[in-house]
Amino acid sequence: MRVIIDTDIGSDVDDALALALALKSKEIQLEAVTLVYGDVDLRAKIALKMLKLAGFEGISVAKGIEKPLLREREVFWTGHEGEGFLTPMDDALKPPPIHAIDLIISKVMSMKRMITLITLGPLTNMAAAIIKEPQIIENIKEVFIMGGVTRLSDGFNLPFREHNIYSDPEAAKVVFNSGLPITMVPLDVTLKVAINRENLEEISHVGTPFTDAIVSMVERYLEFCKRDYTWLHDPLTVAASIDQSLVKTKAMKVIIETKGEATVGQTLALAVPPREANAKICIGVDADRFKRFFMERIQTA
């Protein structure tokens, strides 16, 4: 698989864990990492340092769009991004000047129907790429989106909207209405998979600079959240792109709410005839098998 990962790495640690999983998976040839939402300079430094620690310095990295498409919402920023991982020595880590939008378009159009795009943040870069070059729609092999919540199962225990979609619902609407072959990995399944301190202890036994950095980043995030676990939203999305038998999917029509006074950012998943569906929605996950899949790969030297 030739893959581009579009990410808001640095806020929730799951983006870093997803990038680590992609780098540890032989099925994936990572073509590029593009950054979106908020301080993309800082996010780029995090991505570049992770690639350097993993020995993948030749992978293209590009900064993308910082603000939502319509610029009508404040950017969510926790303030802990990069703490405990980046040092003053990393200030020299800067990607080439090419914009993420242009890099996505260039990669897709030069490798037609070969690129799988995995989006782990707000969909602003993806929407802008579609607007700038609509031909990418018919030339992307597949798109895996970590985002949304359908509330089709365990609905009353789930949030009514999800961060990546809510942060730029207009961009999400462009993407879901585009006709791209989308698999959506929503909170309905990602909240069933987590990593805890016992798992970190197992990973720490590998003892490489890369795995040590992963453990340190997760520990820092757990301290920030004041929890002993955190969810593997983005790693499940990467895993589903590699082995779709890890999840159960259903073809449905996804509608992004952009106008409701209290419902902006909601994702509605409607049962429709197959010809009217615009996405495959993950509605179930083999949590135990995914966890083994994730841990075995992260622990490889």
QUIZIMO-V410588 format. One record per backbone hydrogen bond with DSSP energy under -0.5 kcal/mol. NH is the residue of the N-H (numbers start at 1). CO is the residue of the C=O. E is the energy in kcal/mol with one decimal. If there is no record, write none. Layout:
BEGIN
((NH/CO/E) (NH/CO/E))
END
This chain:
BEGIN
((2/114/-0.9) (3/1/-0.7) (3/29/-2.3) (4/116/-2.1) (5/32/-2.3) (6/4/-0.6) (6/118/-2.6) (7/5/-0.6) (7/34/-2.9) (10/12/-0.6) (11/8/-1.0) (15/12/-1.2) (17/13/-1.9) (18/14/-2.1) (19/15/-2.4) (20/16/-2.3) (21/17/-2.2) (22/18/-2.3) (23/19/-2.3) (24/20/-1.6) (25/22/-1.1) (26/24/-0.6) (28/25/-1.7) (29/1/-3.8) (30/28/-0.7) (31/3/-3.2) (31/29/-0.6) (32/3/-1.2) (33/60/-2.4) (34/5/-2.7) (35/62/-2.5) (36/7/-1.8) (37/65/-3.1) (38/66/-3.1) (40/38/-1.7) (43/39/-2.1) (44/40/-2.2) (45/41/-1.7) (46/42/-2.0) (47/43/-2.4) (48/44/-3.0) (49/45/-2.5) (50/46/-2.3) (51/47/-2.5) (52/48/-2.2) (53/49/-2.6) (54/50/-1.9) (55/51/-0.6) (55/52/-1.0) (56/51/-3.4) (59/56/-1.4) (60/31/-0.9) (62/33/-1.9) (64/35/-1.1) (71/68/-1.1) (83/80/-2.2) (85/82/-1.8) (86/82/-2.6) (90/87/-2.1) (91/88/-1.5) (92/89/-0.7) (93/90/-2.0) (94/92/-1.0) (100/63/-2.6) (103/99/-2.3) (104/100/-2.7) (105/101/-2.3) (106/102/-2.6) (107/103/-2.6) (108/104/-2.6) (109/105/-2.7) (110/106/-1.7) (111/107/-1.3) (113/139/-3.1) (114/111/-2.0) (115/111/-0.7) (115/139/-0.5) (116/2/-3.0) (117/115/-0.5) (117/142/-2.6) (118/4/-2.9) (118/116/-0.5) (119/117/-0.6) (119/144/-2.6) (120/6/-3.4) (120/118/-0.5) (127/123/-2.5) (128/124/-2.4) (129/125/-2.3) (130/126/-2.0) (131/127/-2.3) (132/128/-2.6) (133/129/-2.6) (136/133/-2.1) (137/134/-1.7) (138/135/-0.6) (139/136/-0.8) (140/136/-1.3) (141/115/-2.0) (142/115/-1.1) (143/181/-2.6) (144/117/-2.7) (145/143/-0.5) (145/183/-2.8) (146/119/-2.5) (146/144/-0.5) (147/145/-1.0) (147/185/-1.2) (157/154/-1.8) (158/155/-1.4) (162/265/-0.6) (166/162/-2.7) (167/163/-2.6) (168/164/-0.5) (168/165/-0.9) (169/166/-0.6) (172/168/-2.1) (173/169/-2.4) (174/170/-1.8) (175/171/-2.1) (176/172/-2.8) (177/173/-1.8) (178/175/-1.2) (180/175/-0.5) (182/180/-1.2) (183/143/-2.7) (184/280/-2.9) (185/145/-3.4) (185/183/-0.5) (186/184/-0.7) (187/148/-2.5) (189/186/-1.6) (190/186/-2.1) (191/187/-2.1) (192/189/-1.6) (193/190/-1.5) (195/230/-2.8) (197/228/-1.2) (200/196/-1.8) (201/197/-2.0) (202/198/-1.6) (203/199/-2.3) (204/200/-2.4) (205/201/-0.7) (205/202/-0.9) (206/203/-1.8) (207/203/-0.6) (212/208/-2.9) (213/209/-1.7) (214/210/-2.0) (215/211/-2.6) (216/212/-2.3) (217/213/-2.5) (218/214/-2.4) (219/215/-2.7) (220/216/-2.3) (221/217/-2.0) (222/218/-2.6) (223/219/-2.0) (224/220/-2.0) (225/221/-2.5) (226/222/-1.4) (227/222/-1.8) (230/195/-2.1) (232/190/-0.5) (232/193/-2.2) (236/232/-1.8) (237/233/-1.2) (238/234/-2.1) (239/235/-2.7) (240/236/-2.5) (241/237/-1.3) (242/238/-1.1) (242/239/-0.5) (243/239/-3.0) (246/243/-1.8) (247/244/-1.1) (248/284/-2.6) (250/281/-1.8) (252/279/-2.6) (253/270/-2.4) (254/252/-0.6) (255/253/-0.5) (255/268/-2.7) (257/255/-0.6) (257/266/-2.5) (264/260/-1.0) (265/257/-3.2) (266/263/-2.2) (267/149/-0.6) (268/255/-2.8) (268/266/-0.5) (269/267/-0.5) (270/253/-3.0) (270/268/-0.6) (272/270/-0.6) (276/273/-2.5) (277/273/-0.6) (277/274/-1.1) (278/252/-1.8) (279/252/-1.5) (280/182/-2.8) (281/250/-2.9) (281/279/-0.6) (282/184/-2.5) (283/248/-3.1) (283/281/-0.6) (284/248/-1.3) (286/246/-2.7) (287/285/-1.5) (290/286/-2.5) (291/287/-2.4) (292/288/-2.0) (293/289/-2.4) (294/290/-3.0) (295/291/-2.7) (296/292/-2.6) (297/293/-1.5) (298/294/-2.6) (299/295/-1.8) (300/297/-1.3))
END
